[in-house]
Amino acid sequence: VPGGSIGNLYGMHLARQRAAPQVKEEGAAAAGQLVAFVSQDAHYSYLKTARLIGLGAKNLISVPTDRMGRMDPDALMAKVAEARAAGKLPFFVGLTAATTVRGGFDPLREVATRLDGSNIWLHVDAAWGGGALFSPTHRNLLDGVDMLDSLSWSAHKQMGAALQCALFITRNEGALAGANAVNAAYLFQPDKLNSDLDVGDKTIQCGRKADMMKLWMLFKQQGDEGCARIVDSAFSLADHLVSKIEASDGAFVMAHPRSGCNVCFWYVPKAMRPLPPNAHLDKSHPIHNVAPKIKAGLQREGAAMVGFQAVDGLPNFFRWVFASPGGVVTNDTVDEVLSRMAEIGEA
Ligand SMILES: Cc1ncc(COP(=O)(O)O)c(C=O)c1O
């Protein structure tokens, strides 16, 4: 697939096909009262898909997350029960392995276990976090992934494959063809050579580049150990950044607990120290203007690009996500960027 967003689309589309196969002929109005669930921190592509497939934004139910940015399974079960009690048909749960901002890993095994036998399609958006599966040290973050119906992963994120290079996998044989195949006779002849290897009709697109070639070459070049090294070094850079923040005596402050390779933090100018706790912070606090000023400074110098955002009711904070470092970003780079952030923040 072209990316994680389209991978999520495949997941929800296949789920809808399983729950309401009549839609293919009759249209979305024939689906009945379908409802899907994602965490409040899930990627916006789930919402785009809900609109695109005719589910409707209102039928994509948001589930609260805990302090680590993980979907709360008790809240999910309560929302599923509530929907059923209202005569609706829950058909899809879109989980996430490494949410975009906070890096939360939803509890895959617990959700899969609790929804076992429910006939709800379980998909995980592992666009960011799927790389952890290559690391014996970190793959436990996706514990239970083998119990799900489908997964999408963007190798063009953490693994550093050139855009575009992402994949969608489902364990439900025949589901891709069931949802997408139209048997265009001029292309997908059953009597041509190697027709069993032709996946074209299972996909939404027609003409494609051989994007997966990049992944194959990455595997050939790096091997299992190299892939694990890429992931482990990103985690270790995140460890280093967190240790620097914690040792900074209030100059840098974590905005959220660290999860995976995502580190969310503020630089706090001397005049604003100590920064009040999160519960007392919102966009009206002057810290809101600090990250944009620092980012613009770093960007103008060509020194670094570290994104910021005001989400979760908090003033703008930095979100540094370590991806595909490949030896280019080192602990020294992190130290240099932090000290430049501090200089620009005081200027
Ligand atoms: C959790 C998550 N899912 C999906 C996407 C979209 O992935 P892509 O850019 O490969 O479409 C992103 C992008 O950052 C993401 O963070």
PDBQT file of the ligand as one rigid body, heavy atoms in Angstrom, charges set to zero:
ROOT
HETATM    1  C1  LIG A 401       0.048   6.240  13.736  1.00  0.00    +0.000 C 
HETATM    2  C2  LIG A 401       0.074   6.654  12.292  1.00  0.00    +0.000 A 
HETATM    3  N1  LIG A 401      -0.696   6.018  11.411  1.00  0.00    +0.000 NA
HETATM    4  C3  LIG A 401      -0.709   6.334  10.113  1.00  0.00    +0.000 A 
HETATM    5  C4  LIG A 401       0.085   7.356   9.646  1.00  0.00    +0.000 A 
HETATM    6  C5  LIG A 401       0.052   7.690   8.202  1.00  0.00    +0.000 C 
HETATM    7  O1  LIG A 401       1.043   6.980   7.595  1.00  0.00    +0.000 OA
HETATM    8  P1  LIG A 401       1.485   7.292   6.086  1.00  0.00    +0.000 P 
HETATM    9  O2  LIG A 401       2.140   8.631   6.114  1.00  0.00    +0.000 OA
HETATM   10  O3  LIG A 401       2.420   6.165   5.795  1.00  0.00    +0.000 OA
HETATM   11  O4  LIG A 401       0.226   7.289   5.267  1.00  0.00    +0.000 OA
HETATM   12  C6  LIG A 401       0.895   8.063  10.523  1.00  0.00    +0.000 A 
HETATM   13  C7  LIG A 401       1.743   9.165  10.035  1.00  0.00    +0.000 C 
HETATM   14  O5  LIG A 401       2.491   9.773  10.728  1.00  0.00    +0.000 OA
HETATM   15  C8  LIG A 401       0.890   7.706  11.873  1.00  0.00    +0.000 A 
HETATM   16  O6  LIG A 401       1.653   8.353  12.770  1.00  0.00    +0.000 OA
ENDROOT
TORSDOF 0
